[in-house]
Amino acid sequence: MAEIQGYDFPDDLYYHEEHSWARVVDGKVTVGMNDMFQREAGDIVFVDLPEEEDEVEQGEVCGKIQSRKWIGKLCAPVSGEIIEINEELEDDTSLINEDPYQKGWILVIDPSDLETELDNLIHGEAVKDFVEREIKHTEEERAKA
């Protein structure tokens, strides 16, 4: 697990610029929201998830995550068919805050073009640059408010 400026970003994951993460296991992709997202959002109070068997495209908004502060979007990190959703989130949305990379997973995708699309995601050394850019952007937005 890499800690970057106080945020946890597991090394084995791929990240979408809209803060979703992707974990590849046996050719399937588990998706959730990263630590930075859940901390900035605050307490998650509602999750609007897609249906199993829905087809999604990489980068497409496929769900909404609502906190007390705002509504965020869940963007699909890869294209494919949704084969599972985390039904525990219907009863306990706080799992996203408490354990964003394990119990707080959101859905699983059977990817249609995994090898190509993983190259479009943030991984490895690029994660540190991404986090630093996001922190700077957040600070600039707060300064404007």
Backbone bond lengths (Angstrom), bond angles and torsions (degrees), N, CA, C in turn:
res aa  C-N    CA-C-N  psi(-1)  N-CA   C-N-CA  omega(-1)  CA-C   N-CA-C  phi
1 M - - - 1.461 - - 1.525 108.33 -
2 A 1.304 115.61 124.94 1.458 119.81 176.91 1.531 109.21 -94.14
3 E 1.322 115.75 133.35 1.455 119.85 173.10 1.516 106.26 -103.99
4 I 1.325 115.59 122.19 1.461 121.23 -178.67 1.517 107.57 -122.05
5 Q 1.313 116.10 111.18 1.461 123.62 -178.93 1.524 112.16 48.02
6 G 1.350 115.32 44.02 1.452 121.02 175.70 1.516 115.74 88.19
7 Y 1.322 117.81 -4.72 1.465 121.87 178.86 1.526 109.20 -105.45
8 D 1.333 116.06 141.82 1.463 120.74 177.94 1.524 110.52 -89.75
9 F 1.324 115.99 129.45 1.459 123.01 177.73 1.526 108.54 -137.10
10 P 1.346 118.08 96.14 1.455 119.69 179.67 1.531 112.13 -55.12
11 D 1.331 114.97 137.56 1.463 121.55 -175.99 1.519 113.57 -66.30
12 D 1.330 117.55 -26.91 1.461 119.91 -174.63 1.531 113.85 -84.00
13 L 1.313 117.34 -1.50 1.465 120.41 -176.87 1.519 112.11 -98.19
14 Y 1.332 113.66 160.14 1.462 122.53 172.52 1.522 106.19 -109.92
15 Y 1.336 116.77 146.10 1.464 120.83 -174.63 1.522 111.57 -124.99
16 H 1.331 115.07 137.80 1.465 121.44 173.91 1.527 107.19 -91.47
17 E 1.311 117.62 150.25 1.471 120.99 -177.68 1.526 112.95 -63.08
18 E 1.327 118.00 -17.14 1.471 121.20 176.69 1.537 111.71 -93.31
19 H 1.338 115.99 17.78 1.461 123.91 170.48 1.522 117.18 80.56
20 S 1.324 118.17 11.02 1.461 117.87 169.58 1.529 108.39 -84.00
21 W 1.318 115.63 156.33 1.463 120.57 176.15 1.520 109.69 -120.67
22 A 1.335 115.29 159.26 1.460 121.59 -179.69 1.526 108.99 -133.04
23 R 1.338 115.82 128.59 1.468 121.89 175.00 1.528 107.05 -117.44
24 V 1.322 116.42 122.02 1.454 121.57 -178.99 1.529 108.98 -94.71
25 V 1.340 115.44 121.06 1.465 122.01 176.52 1.529 108.01 -137.70
26 D 1.323 115.94 121.41 1.474 121.79 178.68 1.527 112.23 51.70
27 G 1.322 116.60 40.08 1.456 121.21 175.96 1.519 115.20 79.86
28 K 1.311 118.00 -2.31 1.470 122.03 176.56 1.519 108.79 -105.91
29 V 1.337 116.60 156.07 1.465 121.09 -175.82 1.528 109.78 -120.62
30 T 1.340 115.50 113.97 1.461 121.24 173.58 1.521 107.36 -86.46
31 V 1.331 116.45 139.20 1.464 122.75 -172.92 1.528 109.93 -125.60
32 G 1.314 115.67 141.93 1.456 121.77 174.15 1.518 109.26 -154.00
33 M 1.313 116.52 -169.40 1.463 121.83 177.97 1.523 108.34 -110.88
34 N 1.349 116.16 142.96 1.464 119.29 -173.81 1.530 112.66 -76.81
35 D 1.329 113.86 170.36 1.465 122.16 -176.98 1.527 111.74 -60.19
36 M 1.310 117.42 -39.16 1.467 120.54 179.60 1.532 109.90 -62.09
37 F 1.326 117.40 -44.40 1.459 121.64 179.67 1.532 110.07 -58.52
38 Q 1.343 116.24 -51.39 1.470 117.98 -173.68 1.520 111.45 -66.48
39 R 1.325 117.86 -32.85 1.474 119.29 178.77 1.527 111.58 -71.48
40 E 1.329 116.53 -42.44 1.465 120.08 179.08 1.527 111.15 -66.96
41 A 1.323 116.88 -36.29 1.467 120.98 -178.58 1.520 111.41 -70.40
42 G 1.318 116.91 -35.26 1.458 119.83 -172.41 1.517 109.56 83.73
43 D 1.313 116.85 -158.10 1.463 120.75 -175.57 1.530 111.47 -63.45
44 I 1.331 115.47 119.58 1.461 121.04 177.15 1.524 107.76 -76.19
45 V 1.343 116.80 128.86 1.460 120.59 -176.95 1.528 113.20 -115.66
46 F 1.337 117.84 -16.34 1.474 120.84 -177.94 1.515 109.41 -157.35
47 V 1.334 114.88 140.63 1.460 120.93 176.20 1.522 107.61 -129.09
48 D 1.333 116.69 124.08 1.462 122.81 176.82 1.523 106.56 -103.34
49 L 1.339 115.72 107.01 1.457 120.64 -173.72 1.521 111.98 -103.95
50 P 1.330 116.18 154.33 1.461 119.95 173.85 1.534 109.35 -72.36
51 E 1.298 116.42 177.79 1.463 122.12 179.03 1.524 110.09 -95.08
52 E 1.331 115.80 151.71 1.448 119.31 170.41 1.527 107.84 -61.00
53 E 1.317 116.49 146.01 1.460 126.53 -177.71 1.526 112.42 80.79
54 D 1.339 119.40 -4.45 1.471 120.35 172.90 1.523 108.75 -67.22
55 E 1.315 115.76 143.92 1.463 121.75 173.84 1.521 108.32 -95.37
56 V 1.333 116.94 137.19 1.460 121.37 178.10 1.527 109.45 -127.55
57 E 1.321 115.32 154.12 1.456 122.32 175.43 1.520 108.78 -108.04
58 Q 1.308 117.33 148.86 1.463 121.01 178.22 1.531 109.77 -55.09
59 G 1.332 116.58 129.50 1.457 122.31 178.68 1.512 114.54 87.62
60 E 1.328 117.48 -10.41 1.467 121.83 -178.98 1.527 110.11 -73.04
61 V 1.329 116.30 140.53 1.462 120.58 173.94 1.526 107.28 -73.24
62 C 1.335 115.98 121.08 1.466 119.33 -177.07 1.527 112.14 -123.55
63 G 1.321 116.76 8.20 1.451 120.46 177.42 1.512 110.76 -174.95
64 K 1.331 115.10 169.74 1.464 120.51 178.33 1.520 108.35 -130.15
65 I 1.326 114.29 144.96 1.456 120.88 179.69 1.520 106.85 -126.47
66 Q 1.320 116.14 120.18 1.454 120.62 -174.31 1.525 110.19 -109.68
67 S 1.327 114.41 133.39 1.463 120.36 172.51 1.523 107.15 -114.97
68 R 1.313 115.49 -175.43 1.462 118.26 176.95 1.529 111.34 -69.88
69 K 1.342 116.62 -21.75 1.471 121.62 -176.79 1.516 113.28 -89.88
70 W 1.357 117.36 -42.05 1.457 119.88 -172.19 1.519 111.38 -164.41
71 I 1.326 115.31 177.23 1.462 121.99 176.04 1.521 107.57 -110.66
72 G 1.330 115.98 125.43 1.458 121.87 177.77 1.518 109.87 -106.36
73 K 1.318 115.73 164.76 1.461 119.44 -178.65 1.521 110.50 -110.47
74 L 1.319 114.49 141.81 1.456 121.87 173.58 1.519 106.77 -96.46
75 C 1.334 116.51 113.65 1.457 121.59 177.99 1.522 109.31 -101.63
76 A 1.310 116.16 134.53 1.461 120.95 179.06 1.527 109.31 -67.27
77 P 1.335 117.95 122.67 1.460 119.46 179.19 1.532 112.87 -74.12
78 V 1.333 116.31 -21.71 1.466 121.37 177.32 1.524 109.28 -140.71
79 S 1.318 115.81 160.72 1.466 121.82 176.13 1.524 110.07 -84.87
80 G 1.324 115.82 152.63 1.455 120.17 175.28 1.510 111.92 150.69
81 E 1.329 114.77 -163.75 1.464 121.47 -178.96 1.526 109.63 -103.03
82 I 1.325 115.39 134.21 1.465 120.51 175.75 1.525 107.37 -75.11
83 I 1.338 115.75 120.13 1.464 119.34 -176.62 1.523 112.77 -108.72
84 E 1.320 116.50 -12.13 1.470 119.32 179.12 1.516 109.11 -159.51
85 I 1.328 115.91 143.36 1.464 120.99 171.20 1.527 107.66 -122.11
86 N 1.316 116.22 152.98 1.461 121.75 -179.30 1.529 108.49 -81.68
87 E 1.318 115.49 94.06 1.464 120.53 -176.33 1.522 112.42 -67.04
88 E 1.328 118.05 -20.06 1.464 120.39 177.57 1.527 111.25 -62.16
89 L 1.340 117.43 -25.51 1.466 120.65 -179.66 1.524 112.00 -68.01
90 E 1.338 116.90 -22.77 1.467 119.53 177.74 1.524 110.60 -63.27
91 D 1.338 116.21 -32.83 1.465 121.03 -178.98 1.520 112.92 -97.56
92 D 1.336 117.11 -25.90 1.461 120.44 -173.58 1.537 111.34 -145.26
93 T 1.333 115.46 82.81 1.469 119.84 -179.56 1.521 112.34 -68.21
94 S 1.329 117.57 -16.07 1.464 120.33 -178.99 1.526 112.35 -66.56
95 L 1.337 117.97 -13.29 1.468 120.42 177.26 1.529 110.87 -58.56
96 I 1.327 117.24 -31.81 1.469 120.54 178.51 1.526 109.95 -64.66
97 N 1.320 117.32 -38.61 1.462 121.02 177.69 1.530 111.85 -74.75
98 E 1.317 116.08 -43.87 1.458 120.41 -173.04 1.522 113.62 -73.66
99 D 1.339 117.66 -35.65 1.459 121.61 -173.21 1.533 109.59 -151.57
100 P 1.347 116.99 68.26 1.465 119.96 -171.32 1.534 114.95 -61.15
101 Y 1.332 117.48 -24.03 1.461 119.49 -175.23 1.525 114.63 -101.24
102 Q 1.323 117.73 -4.81 1.461 120.00 179.79 1.532 109.70 -126.93
103 K 1.323 118.18 -88.61 1.467 121.32 -176.51 1.524 112.44 -65.78
104 G 1.339 117.56 -24.04 1.458 121.51 -177.53 1.524 114.53 -89.23
105 W 1.337 117.72 15.59 1.467 119.51 175.71 1.532 108.72 -58.52
106 I 1.337 116.69 156.91 1.465 119.44 -173.75 1.526 112.99 -110.80
107 L 1.323 117.25 -47.53 1.457 120.07 -178.74 1.520 110.86 -156.27
108 V 1.342 114.94 168.93 1.456 122.19 177.21 1.527 108.54 -123.88
109 I 1.324 115.17 134.39 1.467 122.01 -179.77 1.523 109.51 -114.77
110 D 1.331 116.01 136.28 1.466 121.95 168.24 1.534 104.38 -90.16
111 P 1.337 117.41 102.66 1.464 120.25 -169.45 1.528 113.22 -72.03
112 S 1.332 115.42 149.67 1.462 121.12 -179.92 1.530 112.41 -98.96
113 D 1.343 118.10 -22.00 1.468 120.76 -178.03 1.525 109.58 -149.38
114 L 1.322 116.04 55.64 1.454 121.98 -169.44 1.518 113.87 -58.47
115 E 1.317 117.62 -50.31 1.469 119.99 -174.04 1.527 111.56 -58.80
116 T 1.310 117.35 -44.38 1.468 121.49 -179.47 1.525 110.64 -68.14
117 E 1.326 117.14 -45.43 1.465 120.75 -172.85 1.524 113.26 -73.36
118 L 1.322 118.83 -28.56 1.470 119.34 176.56 1.521 110.85 -59.42
119 D 1.325 116.68 -31.55 1.470 120.71 178.76 1.520 112.51 -65.08
120 N 1.342 117.36 -21.39 1.466 121.87 179.84 1.530 112.48 -84.65
121 L 1.322 117.16 -7.12 1.460 121.50 -176.44 1.529 110.90 -99.38
122 I 1.318 115.78 164.96 1.465 122.82 -177.97 1.529 107.91 -88.66
123 H 1.328 116.17 129.42 1.465 120.34 -175.46 1.522 109.49 -154.35
124 G 1.311 115.64 154.56 1.460 120.39 173.84 1.522 112.43 66.33
125 E 1.330 115.97 -135.22 1.469 121.82 -177.07 1.530 112.73 -60.73
126 A 1.319 117.73 -27.81 1.468 121.54 -177.07 1.530 112.53 -67.77
127 V 1.332 117.70 -18.72 1.464 120.44 -178.47 1.526 110.65 -63.91
128 K 1.314 117.05 -41.77 1.472 120.32 -179.56 1.525 111.01 -60.05
129 D 1.324 117.34 -45.71 1.471 121.34 178.12 1.524 111.03 -61.51
130 F 1.329 116.42 -41.58 1.464 121.34 179.23 1.530 110.82 -60.61
131 V 1.328 116.88 -48.15 1.470 121.13 -178.56 1.523 109.92 -62.09
132 E 1.315 117.54 -44.55 1.464 120.49 -179.78 1.529 111.70 -63.35
133 R 1.336 117.93 -39.17 1.477 121.53 176.25 1.522 110.63 -63.57
134 E 1.332 116.80 -42.69 1.465 120.84 -179.28 1.520 111.57 -65.77
135 I 1.322 117.34 -39.96 1.467 120.66 177.92 1.528 109.65 -63.08
136 K 1.317 116.54 -45.15 1.470 120.49 179.10 1.531 110.51 -61.14
137 H 1.330 116.40 -45.11 1.466 121.12 179.89 1.537 110.46 -60.79
138 T 1.331 116.73 -44.10 1.465 121.21 179.65 1.524 111.10 -62.14
139 E 1.326 115.87 -42.98 1.467 119.83 179.14 1.525 111.00 -63.72
140 E 1.338 117.13 -39.47 1.465 120.64 178.59 1.530 110.98 -64.74
141 E 1.354 116.03 -41.51 1.465 120.02 179.88 1.534 110.57 -64.25
142 R 1.313 116.49 -40.92 1.469 119.55 179.51 1.520 110.98 -66.84
143 A 1.318 117.15 -35.04 1.473 120.54 179.42 1.531 110.83 -66.12
144 K 1.337 116.70 -32.37 1.477 120.98 178.86 1.517 111.77 -71.96
145 A 1.335 116.20 -31.20 1.478 120.62 -173.57 1.527 112.23 -71.47
